[in-house]
Amino acid sequence: MGPTRNVCLAMAVLPWWLLMPLWCVGQVQDVALKAAYIYNFALFTTWPASAAPAASFNVCATRGKPLWNSLQKLDGKIIDGRPWTTVDSAASPRPGKCDITVLPEGAPAPPSCGQASALLVSDGGLSGRSSAAITLVTEDEHVRFDIDTQEAAHCGLKFSSKLLRLARNVQ
């Protein structure tokens, strides 16, 4: 390869190399935004009175998946008088342990509620194609969400009308 060819190759690759940090920042912001959505879902969801609350508000997610770090940054925030605690769903899959279970994109959803009174949130996927009560969707570079009120009701959960108004689709 001659010097001229190296310069041409560098000029062809340089624009992509300069844009890569912007793509990474966009991806990080997307994950942080999804975690903020999940936090707000917790604020605007009512669990049944029969659900025995644990000392902490447990959010089960998969360690090592993109949302994990952003969800962990919320640890200690208060939800319904209990501190938010991010729990590795693979390490502690006991039924009733999770108040919210976050499924990574492409993960199979457990059948119907998965766990008693747990809010099931799917990160990505198609609305109405899983047993998740809320599905996070990235559409036109914006994070949106769909709500399945029937699935939520089956789990004994109710959503605030404010949350329902913000959803992209409500079934």
Stockholm file with secondary structure:
# STOCKHOLM 1.0

chainA/1-171         MGPTRNVCLAMAVLPWWLLMPLWCVGQVQDVALKAAYIYNFALFTTWPASAAPAASFNVCATRGKPLWNSLQKLDGKIIDGRPWTTVDSAASPRPGKCDITVLPEGAPAPPSCGQASALLVSDGGLSGRSSAAITLVTEDEHVRFDIDTQEAAHCGLKFSSKLLRLARNVQ
#=GR chainA/1-171 SS CCHHHHHHHHHHHHHHHHHHHHHHHHHHHHHHHHHHHHHHHHHTEECCTTSCCCSSEEEEECTTSTHHHHHHTTTTCEETTEEEEEEETTTCCCTTCCSEEEECTTCCCCSTTSSTTCEEEEESSCTTSSSCSEEEEEETTEEEEEECHHHHHHTTCEECHHHHHHCSEEC
#=GC SS_cons         CCHHHHHHHHHHHHHHHHHHHHHHHHHHHHHHHHHHHHHHHHHTEECCTTSCCCSSEEEEECTTSTHHHHHHTTTTCEETTEEEEEEETTTCCCTTCCSEEEECTTCCCCSTTSSTTCEEEEESSCTTSSSCSEEEEEETTEEEEEECHHHHHHTTCEECHHHHHHCSEEC
//
